Amino acid sequence: MADNSVPAVALRAICKQYPGSVKKANNNITLDLKAGEILCIAGENGAGKTTLMKILCVLDPADRGEIFIRGKKALIDSPLAAKKLGIGMLHQHFMLFPEFTAAENIVMGIEPRTWGLFFDTAKAEEAASKIITGLRFSIEGGRKVRDLGAGEMQQVEICRILYRNADIIILDEPTAVLTGQETDSLFKTLKTLATTGKSLILITHKLREIKLICDRVAVLRRGELAGIKSNEEIDEREIARMMIGDSTGTILPKKTRMPPVGTGPVHSPEPVIVFDDVTVLRRGQKRPLLDRVSFSVKPGQILGFTGVGGNGLGVLEAVLGGFIHPASGKILVRGRDVSGLNIRRLRNQGLAYVPADRRRVGSALGALLDENIMINRRGEFRRGLFLDRKAIRSFSGELAKRYNIAGVADNEVSTLSGGNLQKLILAREIDWLKDYIVFSEPSWGLDIASSNFIWTEILALREKGAAVILISTSLDEILFLADRIVVMYRGRIAGEFENTDAASIKDGIGACMHGLSLKDRLSKKDQLSREDGRK
C-alpha cells in the first residue's frame, strides 16, 4: 500500500513567464500529489496545465519555485534526471517514430538485446504485446506507426510510458482520440496502477472524465491555482465554474443547433465535391486503405465521417488534403477531376483544410503568428520583390482579434496553447474558404470554451452555404454537427445515417464502428436470448 504521509510530488511556489508574454504561464502554484493518488489538473487551454507538468519533467525549467519528490528536494536538471526519479510524461502531441513498428517505439531506449549487442525483435514484440493485451488495446506490435490512426498512435504512447514502470505518471489529454470503450479500459488500468502505489496526474478539460477517474482535482485558471477539491465535494458544474467562471457545465454551444438541411436558406442542389469509387492502395499491401468509397457533399451541408481509429479516417483526410492520390476512382470538385492534384493545386480549386495534426500539418511552428495567418495569401501582400509587412501585420491582427487568438505577433506559433493554435488555423482557413472545407478532429484536446467556439463557427459555415466535411472519432461531436453521418470500418463505408434523431441512430453507428450492422447485432442478441431460454 502507498504511504500517504509523504507526498509523491510537492510543487512549491512555481512561477514561469515566457519571453514576450505580459502574463505568467504559471504564477505561484503550490500543490501536492499523494502516493497512490490520481490527481486531475483541469483548466482551459492556456491555463498553464501543460507548462506546469513540463516544469516537473524539466522539459521547460521554472523561473522560480521548488520541487520535492517523496519528501526530498529534487534538483532535476534534465529529462533524464526526471526519468531516474521515476517521472514519466505522456504528451498530448505524439512523439513517435513513424518508420518504426509499434513494438519498437514502445521499447525504444531500453530495448531488449541478444548478447547485449543486437536488438531482439521477438522479445520486443513479446514485451509490447504483454502491455497491449493487458490494456485491451487493438494495436498490433508489428505494424509500423506510419500506418496507424491517431487513436492507435495514442495507444502506443500509453504503452510506451507504462513499459518504463514510472512511479509518477503524467498523462496530458490521453483520451483525446480514444473511443469510449478504449477510454474505459484505460481508466481501469490507471485505477489498478494507483492501487499498486503509482501516482498519476491526468491533464484534462473533460468534466465527465474528471468525475470518473480522479481522487482530487486541481483547477488552473489564467496561470493561477483556482482551487483543489476532492471528487466527493465537487460536481461537473462547479468544476466548469472554477475553470471558466460559468456554471452551465455544458460541452455544447449555448446557441440552439442549426435547423436541418432544407429548412434554412436555399442552396444549389449540385454537389460541390464527389468521391466516385475511390480506392487507395499502398504498395505491398493486399487490403486497400480505402476501398471503393463514394459520397457527395452539397452546399449548406455537413457530412460527418466517424469510426474507430485506424479504419480509414486518417487516409480519407490525407486524400482530401492531396497528400495521397487514389489508385482508382475519381474525385470531382464542381465537376472537375482533381484526383491527381497536390495540396497547392487543390487550394486553388477551393479547398480549405483544418487538419488533425495542427503542429506538423496545420502550422509552421518556427514562424511567427502573422506569418502563419497570411501563408495562403503571400501573393496579395507582395509589393514588387518584397512583402508589405505593415499590411500583413494589419491583416493578421484583424483576424486574431475577430477570433480571439491570444498570442503575441512577434512570438513563434510554437508558444501558443492548443486552443489558440486551433483558432489561428480556423481563422486562416475560414478566411480562405471558397467552396468546401475539411475539418479533421476539430475539437481534439480543446477545452469547453474553445470547442464551443469552433462548433459554432462550423454551424455558421453551413448556413452560409459551405460544403463541410467533418472527420471525427468523437461521436458526440459528429452527432451534434453533422447532417449525414458515414461510418468507416477497415477502409470501407460500413453505414450511412441521416442525422434527424441522434438517439435513434446511436446504436446503429456504434455497431457499424465495430464492423457489425445493427440487424446482425440484434440477430445475435436474439440468438443468445433463445439459448438462455433453452437453458
C-alpha positions in Angstrom: 0.0 0.0 0.0 1.1 3.5 -0.7 2.4 5.7 2.1 0.1 8.8 2.0 2.0 10.6 4.8 4.7 11.9 2.4 3.6 13.4 -1.0 5.0 11.7 -4.1 5.4 15.1 -5.6 5.3 18.6 -3.9 5.4 21.7 -6.0 6.1 24.9 -4.1 5.5 28.5 -5.5 6.2 27.5 -9.1 6.5 30.5 -11.5 7.0 30.6 -15.2 6.8 33.5 -17.7 7.7 33.2 -21.4 9.7 35.9 -23.1 7.4 38.4 -24.9 4.4 37.5 -22.8 2.8 40.0 -20.5 1.4 37.4 -18.1 2.8 34.4 -16.3 2.1 30.9 -17.6 2.3 29.7 -14.0 2.0 32.1 -11.1 3.0 31.0 -7.6 1.4 27.5 -7.9 1.7 25.2 -4.9 0.1 21.7 -4.8 0.8 18.1 -3.8 0.4 14.7 -5.5 -0.2 11.9 -2.9 1.2 8.4 -3.3 -1.3 6.1 -5.0 -3.5 9.1 -6.0 -5.0 10.1 -9.3 -4.9 13.9 -9.4 -6.6 15.7 -12.3 -5.2 19.0 -13.4 -8.1 20.8 -15.1 -8.4 24.2 -16.9 -9.0 25.8 -20.2 -6.4 25.7 -23.0 -3.7 28.2 -22.0 -4.5 27.9 -18.3 -1.0 26.6 -17.6 -1.6 22.9 -17.1 0.9 21.5 -19.6 3.5 24.2 -18.7 3.3 23.1 -15.0 3.9 19.4 -16.0 6.7 20.3 -18.3 8.4 22.0 -15.4 8.1 18.8 -13.3 9.7 16.9 -16.2 12.3 19.7 -16.8 11.2 20.0 -20.4 10.7 23.7 -19.6 12.5 24.9 -16.5 10.7 27.1 -14.0 11.8 30.7 -13.3 11.2 30.2 -9.6 10.0 27.6 -7.1 10.9 24.2 -5.6 10.1 20.6 -6.4 10.1 17.8 -3.8 10.0 14.1 -4.8 9.0 11.7 -2.0 9.8 14.3 0.6 13.3 15.2 -0.7 14.1 18.4 -2.5 14.9 17.4 -6.1 17.4 19.2 -8.2 16.1 17.9 -11.5 18.3 19.4 -14.3 17.4 17.2 -17.2 14.6 15.0 -18.5 16.9 12.0 -17.9 17.2 13.0 -14.2 13.4 13.2 -14.1 13.2 9.6 -15.5 15.7 8.4 -13.0 13.4 9.7 -10.3 10.5 7.6 -11.7 8.8 10.5 -13.5 7.3 9.8 -16.9 5.1 12.0 -19.1 2.8 11.1 -22.0 2.4 14.1 -24.2 -0.7 15.3 -26.0 1.1 15.5 -29.3 2.6 12.2 -30.4 6.4 11.7 -30.0 6.7 8.6 -32.1 9.0 7.4 -34.9 6.7 6.7 -37.9 9.1 4.4 -39.7 9.5 2.0 -36.7 6.9 -0.5 -35.5 4.6 0.0 -32.6 6.7 -2.5 -30.6 9.9 -0.8 -31.5 8.5 2.6 -30.3 7.3 1.1 -27.1 10.7 -0.3 -26.0 12.9 2.4 -27.6 15.6 3.5 -25.3 15.5 0.3 -23.2 15.4 -2.3 -25.9 15.8 -6.0 -25.2 19.1 -7.2 -26.8 20.7 -10.5 -27.7 24.2 -11.0 -26.1 23.9 -7.3 -25.2 24.6 -6.2 -28.7 21.7 -6.9 -31.2 18.2 -5.7 -31.0 15.9 -8.7 -30.2 12.8 -8.1 -32.3 11.0 -11.2 -30.9 11.5 -10.1 -27.3 10.5 -6.5 -28.1 7.2 -7.7 -29.7 6.6 -10.1 -26.8 7.1 -7.3 -24.2 4.9 -4.9 -26.2 2.2 -7.5 -26.7 2.0 -8.1 -23.0 1.3 -4.5 -22.3 -1.1 -4.1 -25.2 -3.1 -7.2 -24.1 -3.2 -6.0 -20.5 -4.7 -2.7 -21.6 -7.1 -4.4 -24.0 -5.9 -2.2 -26.8 -6.3 -3.0 -30.5 -2.9 -2.2 -31.9 -0.5 -4.8 -33.4 3.1 -4.6 -32.2 4.4 -5.5 -35.7 2.7 -2.6 -37.6 4.6 0.5 -38.4 3.4 3.7 -36.7 3.0 5.4 -40.1 0.2 3.0 -40.8 -1.7 3.7 -37.6 -4.6 6.0 -37.0 -4.5 8.8 -34.4 -6.2 6.7 -31.8 -3.8 3.8 -32.3 -0.8 6.1 -32.0 -2.1 7.4 -28.7 -2.3 3.8 -27.5 1.4 3.3 -28.5 2.3 6.3 -26.4 0.4 5.0 -23.4 2.1 1.6 -23.7 5.5 3.2 -24.0 5.3 5.1 -20.7 3.9 2.1 -18.9 6.7 -0.1 -20.2 9.1 2.1 -18.4 7.5 1.4 -15.0 7.4 5.0 -13.9 6.1 5.6 -10.4 4.9 9.2 -11.1 3.0 9.2 -14.4 1.8 12.3 -16.1 -0.8 11.9 -18.9 -1.5 15.0 -21.0 -5.0 14.6 -22.5 -4.5 10.8 -23.0 -8.1 10.2 -24.2 -8.3 12.9 -26.8 -8.6 10.4 -29.7 -9.7 7.3 -27.8 -13.2 5.8 -28.2 -15.4 5.4 -25.2 -14.6 1.7 -24.8 -10.8 2.5 -25.1 -11.2 5.2 -22.5 -13.0 3.0 -20.1 -10.3 0.3 -20.5 -7.5 2.9 -19.9 -9.2 4.2 -16.8 -9.4 0.7 -15.3 -5.7 0.4 -16.0 -4.9 3.7 -14.3 -7.0 2.8 -11.2 -5.2 -0.5 -11.0 -1.8 1.3 -11.2 -2.9 3.6 -8.4 -3.8 0.7 -6.1 -0.2 -0.6 -6.6 1.2 2.7 -5.3 1.9 4.5 -8.5 0.9 8.2 -8.5 -0.8 9.7 -11.5 -1.5 13.2 -12.8 -4.1 13.4 -15.6 -4.3 16.7 -17.5 -7.8 17.1 -18.9 -10.6 19.5 -19.5 -13.3 16.8 -19.9 -15.7 17.2 -17.0 -17.1 13.7 -17.2 -13.6 12.2 -17.1 -12.6 14.2 -14.1 -15.6 12.8 -12.1 -14.9 9.2 -13.4 -11.2 8.9 -12.7 -9.8 11.4 -10.2 -9.4 11.3 -6.4 -8.9 15.1 -6.4 -8.9 17.8 -9.0 -6.7 20.9 -9.1 -8.2 23.7 -11.3 -5.9 26.2 -13.0 -7.2 29.5 -14.5 -5.1 32.0 -16.3 -1.9 30.6 -14.9 -3.1 30.5 -11.2 -4.4 27.8 -8.9 -8.2 28.4 -8.7 -8.6 25.6 -6.1 -8.2 21.9 -5.2 -11.2 19.8 -4.4 -11.8 16.1 -3.7 -14.0 14.2 -6.0 -16.8 13.8 -3.4 -17.1 17.5 -2.8 -17.4 18.8 -6.3 -19.6 18.2 -9.4 -19.3 19.0 -13.1 -21.0 22.4 -12.8 -18.6 23.5 -10.0 -15.6 22.3 -12.0 -16.8 24.3 -15.0 -17.4 27.4 -12.9 -13.9 27.2 -11.5 -12.4 26.7 -14.9 -14.2 29.4 -16.9 -16.4 31.2 -14.4 -19.5 29.6 -15.9 -21.9 27.3 -14.0 -23.5 25.6 -17.0 -21.0 22.8 -17.2 -22.2 22.0 -20.8 -19.9 20.9 -23.6 -22.2 22.1 -26.3 -22.6 25.6 -27.6 -25.2 27.6 -25.8 -26.9 28.6 -29.1 -29.5 26.2 -30.5 -28.4 23.7 -33.1 -29.0 25.0 -36.6 -32.1 23.6 -38.4 -31.6 20.5 -40.7 -30.8 21.0 -44.4 -33.8 22.0 -46.3 -35.3 24.2 -43.6 -32.8 27.0 -43.9 -31.5 29.1 -46.8 -31.8 27.5 -50.2 -28.5 26.5 -51.8 -27.6 24.9 -55.1 -28.6 21.2 -55.4 -25.4 20.4 -57.3 -22.7 18.7 -55.2 -19.5 20.6 -54.5 -17.3 17.6 -54.0 -17.8 14.0 -55.1 -15.9 10.8 -54.3 -16.7 8.2 -57.0 -15.5 4.7 -56.1 -12.2 6.0 -54.6 -9.7 3.2 -53.7 -6.3 3.8 -52.1 -3.7 1.1 -52.1 -0.2 1.0 -50.5 2.5 -0.9 -52.3 2.9 -4.4 -50.9 -0.5 -4.4 -49.0 -3.4 -6.6 -50.2 -6.2 -4.8 -48.3 -6.9 -1.3 -49.6 -6.5 1.6 -47.2 -9.7 3.0 -48.8 -12.0 0.6 -50.6 -14.4 2.0 -53.2 -15.5 4.9 -51.1 -18.3 7.0 -52.7 -20.1 10.1 -51.3 -21.0 13.7 -52.3 -21.4 16.9 -50.3 -23.7 19.7 -51.4 -23.6 23.4 -50.5 -25.0 24.1 -47.0 -24.4 20.6 -45.8 -22.2 18.9 -43.2 -21.1 15.4 -44.0 -19.6 13.7 -40.9 -17.2 10.7 -41.0 -16.6 8.7 -37.9 -15.2 5.3 -36.8 -12.6 3.7 -34.5 -9.1 5.0 -35.2 -7.2 3.1 -37.9 -10.2 2.3 -40.0 -9.6 4.8 -42.8 -10.3 8.2 -41.3 -6.7 9.3 -41.5 -6.3 8.0 -45.0 -9.5 9.8 -46.0 -8.1 13.1 -44.6 -4.8 12.6 -46.5 -6.7 12.0 -49.8 -8.9 15.1 -49.2 -5.7 17.1 -48.4 -3.9 16.0 -51.6 -1.2 14.0 -49.7 -2.3 10.7 -51.1 -3.8 10.0 -54.5 -6.3 7.3 -55.4 -5.2 4.2 -57.2 -8.7 4.1 -58.9 -11.9 6.1 -58.9 -12.3 9.8 -59.2 -12.6 12.9 -57.0 -14.6 15.7 -58.6 -14.8 19.3 -57.4 -17.6 21.3 -59.2 -17.5 18.6 -61.9 -13.7 18.8 -62.5 -11.5 15.8 -61.9 -9.0 16.7 -59.2 -7.8 13.2 -58.3 -4.2 13.8 -59.1 -3.8 17.3 -57.7 -1.4 18.1 -54.9 -2.3 20.3 -51.9 -1.3 23.6 -53.5 -3.4 23.0 -56.6 -6.3 21.7 -54.5 -6.1 25.0 -52.7 -6.6 26.8 -55.9 -9.6 24.6 -56.6 -11.3 25.8 -53.5 -10.0 23.6 -50.6 -9.9 25.0 -47.1 -8.5 22.5 -44.6 -8.2 22.2 -40.8 -6.1 19.1 -40.2 -6.0 16.8 -37.1 -2.3 17.4 -36.7 -2.1 21.1 -36.1 1.6 21.2 -35.3 3.1 19.3 -38.2 0.5 19.8 -40.9 -1.5 22.9 -39.9 1.2 25.3 -38.9 4.8 26.3 -39.2 5.8 26.3 -35.5 9.1 28.2 -36.1 7.3 31.0 -37.9 5.5 34.0 -36.4 1.8 34.3 -35.8 1.1 36.7 -38.6 3.3 34.7 -41.0 1.1 31.6 -40.3 -2.1 33.5 -40.8 -1.2 35.0 -44.2 0.6 31.9 -45.7 -2.2 31.3 -48.2 -2.1 34.9 -49.4 1.5 35.7 -49.9 0.8 37.0 -53.4 -1.7 39.5 -52.2 0.9 41.1 -49.9 3.8 41.2 -52.3 5.0 44.6 -53.4 7.5 44.0 -56.2 10.2 41.8 -54.7 9.2 42.4 -51.1 6.4 41.7 -48.8 4.4 44.5 -47.3 5.0 43.8 -43.6 2.7 46.6 -42.4 -0.2 45.3 -44.4 0.5 41.7 -43.2 0.5 42.8 -39.6 -2.8 44.7 -40.0 -4.4 41.7 -41.7 -3.3 39.2 -39.1 -4.1 41.5 -36.3 -7.7 41.9 -37.5 -8.2 38.1 -37.8 -6.6 37.5 -34.4 -8.9 40.0 -32.8 -12.0 38.6 -34.6 -11.2 35.0 -33.5 -9.9 36.0 -30.0 -6.4 34.4 -30.6 -4.3 35.1 -27.5 -0.8 35.4 -28.7 2.0 37.9 -29.4 2.5 38.6 -33.1 6.3 38.7 -32.7 6.4 35.3 -31.0 6.7 31.9 -32.7 3.5 29.9 -33.1 5.1 27.1 -31.0 4.4 29.2 -27.9 0.6 29.2 -28.5 -1.7 26.9 -26.4 -3.6 24.1 -28.3 -6.8 26.1 -28.3 -5.2 29.3 -29.7 -3.3 27.4 -32.3 -6.6 25.7 -33.5 -8.3 29.1 -33.6 -5.4 30.5 -35.7 -5.8 27.7 -38.2 -9.5 28.1 -38.2 -9.3 31.9 -38.8 -6.9 31.4 -41.7 -8.9 28.6 -43.4 -12.3 30.3 -43.0 -11.0 33.5 -44.4 -9.6 31.5 -47.4 -12.8 29.4 -47.9 -14.2 29.3 -51.4 -16.3 26.2 -52.0 -15.6 23.5 -49.4 -13.8 22.9 -46.1 -12.4 19.8 -44.4 -12.3 19.6 -40.6 -10.4 16.7 -39.0 -10.8 16.3 -35.2 -11.6 20.0 -34.8 -12.1 19.9 -31.0 -9.4 17.3 -30.2 -7.7 18.3 -27.0 -9.7 21.6 -26.6 -11.4 22.9 -23.5 -15.2 23.7 -23.3 -15.0 27.3 -24.4 -12.7 26.6 -27.4 -14.8 23.6 -28.5 -18.0 25.7 -28.3 -16.4 28.5 -30.3 -15.2 26.1 -33.1 -18.5 24.2 -33.3 -20.4 27.4 -33.6 -18.2 28.5 -36.4 -18.7 25.2 -38.3 -22.5 25.5 -38.0 -22.3 29.1 -39.2 -20.3 28.0 -42.3 -23.1 25.6 -43.2 -25.7 28.3 -43.0 -23.5 30.4 -45.4 -23.6 27.7 -48.0 -20.2 26.0 -47.5 -19.9 22.3 -48.2 -18.3 20.9 -44.9 -16.6 17.5 -44.5 -16.1 16.7 -40.8 -13.9 13.8 -39.8 -14.0 13.0 -36.1 -13.7 10.0 -33.7 -15.8 11.9 -31.2 -19.3 10.5 -31.6 -20.8 13.4 -29.6 -19.2 15.9 -32.0 -20.4 14.1 -35.1 -24.0 13.7 -33.7 -24.2 17.4 -32.8 -22.8 18.8 -36.0 -23.4 16.5 -39.0 -26.5 16.4 -41.2 -25.4 13.0 -42.6 -23.1 10.5 -40.9 -20.8 8.0 -42.6 -19.2 5.2 -40.5 -15.8 3.8 -41.7 -14.6 0.3 -40.9 -11.5 -1.2 -42.4 -11.3 1.4 -45.1 -14.9 0.9 -46.3 -18.2 2.6 -45.7 -19.9 0.4 -43.1 -23.1 2.5 -42.8 -24.7 5.8 -43.6 -27.2 7.7 -41.5 -29.4 10.8 -41.7 -28.9 12.7 -38.5 -32.6 13.5 -37.8 -32.7 11.8 -34.4 -29.4 11.2 -32.7 -30.8 8.9 -30.0 -32.3 6.5 -32.6 -29.2 6.1 -34.7 -26.5 6.0 -32.0 -26.7 2.2 -31.6 -26.6 1.6 -35.3 -23.5 3.9 -35.6 -21.8 2.0 -32.7 -22.5 -1.4 -34.4 -21.1 -0.2 -37.7 -17.9 1.2 -36.0 -17.1 -2.4 -35.0 -18.0 -3.9 -38.3 -21.4 -5.2 -37.3 -24.6 -4.0 -38.8 -27.5 -3.2 -36.4 -29.5 -6.1 -37.9 -26.7 -8.6 -37.3 -26.3 -7.2 -33.8 -29.9 -7.7 -33.0 -29.9 -11.2 -34.5 -27.1 -12.2 -32.2 -28.9 -10.8 -29.2 -32.0 -12.8 -30.2 -29.9 -16.0 -30.6 -28.4 -15.5 -27.2 -31.8 -15.0 -25.7 -33.1 -18.2 -27.3 -30.1 -20.1 -26.0 -30.7 -18.7 -22.5 -34.3 -19.8 -22.8 -33.4 -23.3 -23.7 -31.1 -23.4 -20.6 
